[in-house]
Amino acid sequence: MAINLRKIISPLVSSLFLLSLAGFISPKAKSPKHVLIIGIDGLSVKGFQEAKTPNLDKLFSDGVLSLQTRVVMPSVTLPNWTSHLTAAGPEQHGVTNNNWTLGSHELSPIETDLEGYYPSIFKALKDENPEIKTAYFYNWGNLINSINQKYLDEVGFEENDGYQENYDKAFEFAKASKDSPFLIFLYTVHIDHAGHTNGWMSKEYIKAIEEADKAIGDLIKKMKSEDVFKNTNFFLITDHGGNEKGHGGLSREEMEVPWAIVGPNILKDQKFQIPNSNANTASVIATIFGVKELQASAIGKTPEGIFKK
């Protein structure tokens, strides 16, 4: 018996066409944008160079690495992390010391959201796309004071310099959100505290960096196992370096730090020389997610030489 292929194929093609129109089949659909920020407090250039960090080295080997990114003044914790996440300096966001709170500060933000906070990258992304998933994991209590938690879907705090639970939570959040765009901020302070207690470049300080590298390697391994790694852009950022047992001054050891990014659409440049500031971090994140404009007073920008054309 002869088979009329036209009668079989034509309805099939029509059905596939209708499914495509309905959104069930989309050959050109893009994978959702994912960003994971690895924030290591007090990571100096010398510490990064001298510690054994095979997991960080491998992760960022195909991306952009700067060893002369400039932090904002003063070279202390809260002003600089706020700059990373707002594309602004202390003159704009008003965070001039580690004791800043919404209710008690010397310099008010130059512009604010409805709750009185200087606008963060989390707000910018949520305003652009309310479906984006955002998370913030930290282990130094004051860190979140300058960020409006209204724009965070999940917040995790770990006491006593602990960080492993936060790394586990970051993985679980990434796994649960892998079909949506997401931004995860994953921070640890134990390296900074090792510097304050024992000295920058002490054996304890170097050991703390290497311990963080192992935790990062374990996280990357789990992300690969759940197919959430390949569509993710990773950042390595910090707030300052250090001298002896302190920081806050103007030396290169305090003011110049590592800064790195890798992932989809990122160029490879292991000796990135273009002038860079930690106020640029939020702008680069905005570029990844297609946000064209941040708040009016933002000073951060996306340097040339990071993205593929």
SULCOR-V631487 format. One record per pair of residues at least 6 apart in sequence whose ideal C-beta (glycine too) atoms are under 7 Angstrom apart, sorted by the first residue. I is the first residue (numbers start at 1). GAP is how many residues later the second one is. Records with the same first field share a line. If there is no record, write none. Layout:
I = GAP ; GAP
This chain:
16 = 9
19 = 6
20 = 6
31 = 200
32 = 147 ; 148 ; 149 ; 199
33 = 148 ; 255 ; 256
34 = 147 ; 148 ; 197 ; 198 ; 199
35 = 148 ; 197 ; 198 ; 250 ; 253
36 = 138 ; 148 ; 150 ; 196 ; 198
37 = 147 ; 148 ; 149 ; 198 ; 200
38 = 148 ; 178 ; 196 ; 197 ; 198
39 = 146 ; 147 ; 148 ; 198
40 = 148 ; 151 ; 172 ; 198
41 = 36 ; 99 ; 146 ; 147 ; 148 ; 150 ; 151 ; 197 ; 198
42 = 149 ; 150 ; 153 ; 196 ; 198 ; 200
43 = 148 ; 166 ; 195 ; 214 ; 215
44 = 156 ; 197 ; 198 ; 209 ; 213
45 = 22 ; 196 ; 211 ; 212 ; 213
46 = 155
47 = 153 ; 154 ; 158 ; 159 ; 162
48 = 210
50 = 156
51 = 155 ; 158 ; 159
52 = 158
53 = 156 ; 157 ; 160
54 = 159
55 = 158 ; 159 ; 161 ; 162 ; 165
56 = 157 ; 160 ; 180
59 = 161 ; 175 ; 203
60 = 176 ; 200 ; 202
62 = 200 ; 206
63 = 197 ; 198 ; 199 ; 200 ; 203 ; 205
64 = 196 ; 197 ; 202 ; 203 ; 205 ; 208 ; 242
65 = 195 ; 205 ; 207
66 = 193 ; 194 ; 206 ; 210
67 = 191
68 = 188
69 = 187 ; 188 ; 190 ; 207 ; 208 ; 209
70 = 185 ; 186 ; 207
71 = 9 ; 168 ; 169 ; 184 ; 186 ; 207
72 = 7 ; 8 ; 11 ; 17 ; 18 ; 206 ; 207
74 = 174
75 = 165 ; 172 ; 173 ; 174 ; 179 ; 180
76 = 21 ; 22 ; 164 ; 171 ; 172
77 = 21 ; 162
78 = 17 ; 19 ; 20 ; 22 ; 64 ; 65 ; 68
79 = 11 ; 16 ; 17
80 = 159 ; 160 ; 198
81 = 62 ; 158
82 = 11 ; 13 ; 64
83 = 6 ; 195 ; 196
84 = 153 ; 194 ; 197 ; 198
85 = 35 ; 36 ; 62 ; 197
86 = 7 ; 32 ; 33 ; 34 ; 35 ; 196
87 = 192 ; 195 ; 196 ; 207 ; 211 ; 212 ; 213
88 = 30 ; 191 ; 209 ; 210 ; 211 ; 212
89 = 190 ; 210
90 = 6
92 = 18 ; 26 ; 205 ; 207
93 = 16 ; 25 ; 53
94 = 11 ; 13 ; 14 ; 15 ; 24
95 = 51
96 = 10 ; 11
98 = 44
100 = 45 ; 46
101 = 44
102 = 14 ; 15
109 = 9
110 = 187
111 = 7 ; 184 ; 185 ; 186
112 = 6
113 = 6 ; 10 ; 35
115 = 33 ; 35
117 = 29 ; 30 ; 31
119 = 176
120 = 27 ; 28 ; 31
121 = 161 ; 164 ; 165
122 = 12 ; 25 ; 29 ; 30 ; 61
123 = 25 ; 28
124 = 162 ; 167 ; 170
125 = 7 ; 9 ; 58 ; 164 ; 166
126 = 6 ; 8 ; 25
128 = 161 ; 163
129 = 52
131 = 49
132 = 48 ; 49 ; 50 ; 51
133 = 20 ; 44 ; 47 ; 49
134 = 17 ; 18 ; 19 ; 48 ; 49
135 = 17 ; 18 ; 19 ; 35 ; 38 ; 49 ; 50
136 = 8 ; 11 ; 16 ; 19 ; 49
137 = 19 ; 29 ; 32 ; 33 ; 48 ; 49 ; 50
138 = 6 ; 19 ; 49
139 = 18 ; 19 ; 22 ; 23 ; 24 ; 27 ; 49 ; 50
140 = 49
143 = 44
149 = 6
154 = 19
156 = 10 ; 13
158 = 7 ; 8
161 = 28 ; 29 ; 32
163 = 25 ; 27 ; 52
164 = 51
166 = 20
167 = 19 ; 48 ; 52
170 = 14 ; 16 ; 49
171 = 48 ; 51 ; 52
173 = 11
174 = 8 ; 10 ; 49 ; 54
175 = 51 ; 53
178 = 50
181 = 108
183 = 102
188 = 24
190 = 18
191 = 14 ; 17 ; 18 ; 21
194 = 10 ; 11 ; 14
195 = 10 ; 47 ; 50
196 = 49 ; 50
198 = 6 ; 7
199 = 6 ; 45 ; 46
200 = 41 ; 42 ; 43 ; 44
220 = 9
223 = 6
231 = 33
232 = 31
233 = 28 ; 30 ; 31 ; 33 ; 55
234 = 27 ; 28 ; 29
235 = 25 ; 26 ; 46
236 = 22 ; 24
237 = 22 ; 41 ; 44
238 = 19 ; 20
240 = 7 ; 14 ; 17
241 = 6 ; 12 ; 13 ; 15 ; 16
242 = 11 ; 12
243 = 6 ; 8 ; 10 ; 11
247 = 7
259 = 17 ; 19
261 = 23 ; 45
265 = 42 ; 43
266 = 40 ; 41
267 = 38 ; 39 ; 40 ; 41
269 = 36
272 = 33
274 = 29 ; 30 ; 31
276 = 27
279 = 20 ; 21
280 = 20 ; 21 ; 22 ; 23
282 = 12 ; 18
283 = 11 ; 17 ; 18 ; 19
284 = 18 ; 22
286 = 8
287 = 15 ; 20
